[in-house]
Amino acid sequence: MLMTMTGCEAPLDLKGVEKVSERPVKRFDQFLSAAKNDRASVVVSSAGAVLVTSDEGKQWTRHDLTGVPNLIEVVSCPDGSFAALDTMRRVWVSADDGNTWNANELETPESMTTLSCDPGNRLWAGGSFTTLMSSTDKGETWETTSFDQDAMFTALQFVDHQFGVAVGEFGTVAITENGGESWEIGPSISNEFYPQAALFLDRDNGYVVGLNGKILRTSNGGESWVYEDTPTDAPLYGLARQGMELFVVGEGGVMLHRKDGRWEGVNHDKPVGSYLRTALPVNGQELLIAGGAGALFLVSTRN
């Protein structure tokens, strides 16, 4: 006997799935860099996304860029524009607080790994074979220089209109004292140190961080470096300055604070499934922290 059953199957409820898909932060996001201007903060993801907040991280808007570029660094310029670097030798520029982006090619065979903007709004990119590139027209055209050394620049910063520093593989340090018109290779960082990030506070004082919880400091503009004790062996990836305070983030959710000349661990009580990559001061009391597995949160810097 054939029996027909009807009216027993409940309708499929996709509301929960729809709510998850509408969230600006995804679990697959690997956030690698953050920057801000006077109106907005942006965070970039290796999944081709730019997240924008205009209220210091309380609410976010997600922009998925065409082609899903692997965005590895974002910077802000004094004129308020943003620029982001991807792994396919492109620089994406936004003139409207991170809401729309236009890409320009970097005409080089080298892998470009770091991006900066100097006080004159000139973009700078650094990468393999000690290559430095600069653009005065928001990435439409570029000038290139290289030291012809088999080393990769990993961090690039201009402290003022004249003084800039690039650091990289094998402890390489390059300095300019004339606004990038010429660069010179200086003494190497101790033990061919591989810096994951660098931050100069002024022409003399700077820091680099790397694997195994290592932090080095210079007080003479990169002429020499000394190790500083840290309470961790975890790889360190990002440096941030909040007023006169320094902070570092790294693997496994580690966060350090330099206080009274010593590095101490910070218990931020945030669940981190992977690494923390970047820290960005968003006001006088908090840091915006971002990293792997969709980690994106605020941490108070008040004692």
Steps between C-alpha positions, in 0.01 A plus 500: 500500500635839400489758771549871439619722781446874477522796732762346730813681384582829677612792279874555490595791725797695361470806718801404708714442192387831352590685819850350498553587133398860568760549771786723388765281664541144372674215677720443193630859509873525560545864597853619431509878532306806616520877452296809578443862406304765688164354392534124465705192581549216252617141536599280206463126457682239293151402379477821296292694748530850640311568823423862584385660825421864567414454869826355634413136446143483628348437155666375183423509127651233276623565145607194297742613230481369144712192440540416869849651534721378781543831685808501719542862611298821517625851580353847528647818354496850654243608238255242641526246219562130557720261301517120521752255358412154370720201418443538124705823482206737513434805714136582572419863581192648668423872514164463677588353841529141382164465328620468138838386369694520174797275421826582322770255396852505639714442191769283652586129496577513872266396780388813682437444869468835679338838440531847651397860437737786578408844643482638146231244398746300288440125502790264561515123448779262597564139412737233378851560366515809727260682268342835587234668286338841538201676346398867512168443318321247721649197332443584134874519430798376700872560528718204598833458675678189623812421699539178297518289813315172544293617795136596547382817669228425755428843653529858377437827684558874463547672835494849348536669160867406476572192711376158389601145584443161337586175677493142383648158454850423633474802729513741206455868588476776237483867598413819313567845642386698198138395456576194292712669236775257596530204737797338668538154652606529863629252757293181518275412791664250736524135393336563161173555683185464286262781603131430471420863581679822590404826665718808535386757757741763367826512306693332780268259679348199328388142558480181295318178592528147368485130574557333838374802690797713395495880523798721419542871560722767348570837659733629228297486182574138414877514541480232769231286664454330837267220605231569756367233736145381432276257689417289192654274236208553262560658158426874507339670200382853575603818684287795607548825687225645718624835625831419665407134553614212276312178427581182307271222375581153374426130472235333713346828609811621682510871579783689672527847652824689561471656843776664704759372255380137516272285284204345682219272384151644454202286598238626254249217571408469131460160331761473224497191280817590316742795496476872560662698220434870545416757768363846426438784748144619441472742792696590807385195694465203263679300233325336209648148474466275196635164386420151380170310507299822499658648813391864522445673833585796723735480798521764770847643560407660832693368798 
